[in-house]
Amino acid sequence: MLKDNKLIQLIRTWPQGAVLTSEWLIHEKGYSKGLLQQYHRSGWIELIGKGAYRRAQVDHMELPLQNMT
């Protein structure tokens, strides 16, 4: 459930089209490399270059239902 909360927070606050680096996500926002890889494999974020991600086209209705406020 904690991972779902982190996913919801990430997707809701990440502007569409913005590129974020894994370095920033890990060191400034507290995401682990493994969690970023999991989000990538699941299709929530797209790897667009070495260490560079963008949010995938996600309909907020597809987000996990736990703790959505």
C-alpha positions as CSV (number, residue, x, y, z in Angstrom):
1,M,0.0,0.0,0.0
2,L,2.9,2.4,0.7
3,K,4.2,1.9,-2.8
4,D,0.8,2.7,-4.2
5,N,0.7,5.9,-2.2
6,K,4.1,6.9,-3.6
7,L,2.9,6.1,-7.1
8,I,-0.2,8.2,-6.7
9,Q,1.8,11.1,-5.3
10,L,4.4,10.8,-8.2
11,I,1.8,10.7,-11.0
12,R,-0.4,13.4,-9.6
13,T,2.5,15.9,-9.1
14,W,4.5,15.1,-12.2
15,P,3.5,17.5,-15.0
16,Q,2.7,15.8,-18.3
17,G,5.7,16.2,-20.6
18,A,8.2,17.1,-17.9
19,V,11.5,15.1,-17.8
20,L,12.8,14.1,-14.4
21,T,16.1,12.5,-13.7
22,S,16.6,9.3,-11.7
23,E,19.2,11.2,-9.7
24,W,16.7,13.8,-8.6
25,L,13.9,11.3,-8.0
26,I,16.2,9.2,-5.8
27,H,18.1,11.8,-3.9
28,E,15.6,14.6,-3.6
29,K,12.2,12.7,-3.6
30,G,13.2,9.5,-1.9
31,Y,12.3,7.0,-4.6
32,S,14.5,3.9,-4.9
33,K,16.1,2.8,-8.1
34,G,14.2,-0.5,-7.8
35,L,10.9,1.4,-7.4
36,L,11.6,3.5,-10.5
37,Q,12.4,0.4,-12.5
38,Q,9.1,-1.2,-11.3
39,Y,7.1,1.9,-12.3
40,H,8.9,1.7,-15.7
41,R,8.2,-2.0,-16.2
42,S,4.5,-1.4,-15.2
43,G,4.2,1.4,-17.8
44,W,3.6,4.3,-15.4
45,I,6.8,6.1,-16.4
46,E,8.9,6.0,-19.6
47,L,12.6,5.9,-19.8
48,I,13.6,8.3,-22.5
49,G,17.4,8.3,-22.0
50,K,20.0,7.2,-19.5
51,G,18.6,8.3,-16.2
52,A,15.8,10.4,-17.7
53,Y,12.1,9.7,-17.3
54,R,8.8,11.2,-18.2
55,R,5.4,10.3,-17.0
56,A,3.5,8.0,-19.2
57,Q,0.1,9.0,-20.6
58,V,-2.0,8.0,-17.6
59,D,-5.6,8.5,-17.0
60,H,-6.0,9.2,-13.3
61,M,-8.9,6.7,-13.3
62,E,-6.3,4.0,-13.8
63,L,-4.4,4.8,-10.6
64,P,-4.7,2.3,-7.7
65,L,-7.8,3.0,-5.7
66,Q,-6.2,2.8,-2.2
67,N,-6.0,6.1,-0.3
68,M,-7.1,8.3,-3.2
69,T,-8.3,11.6,-1.8
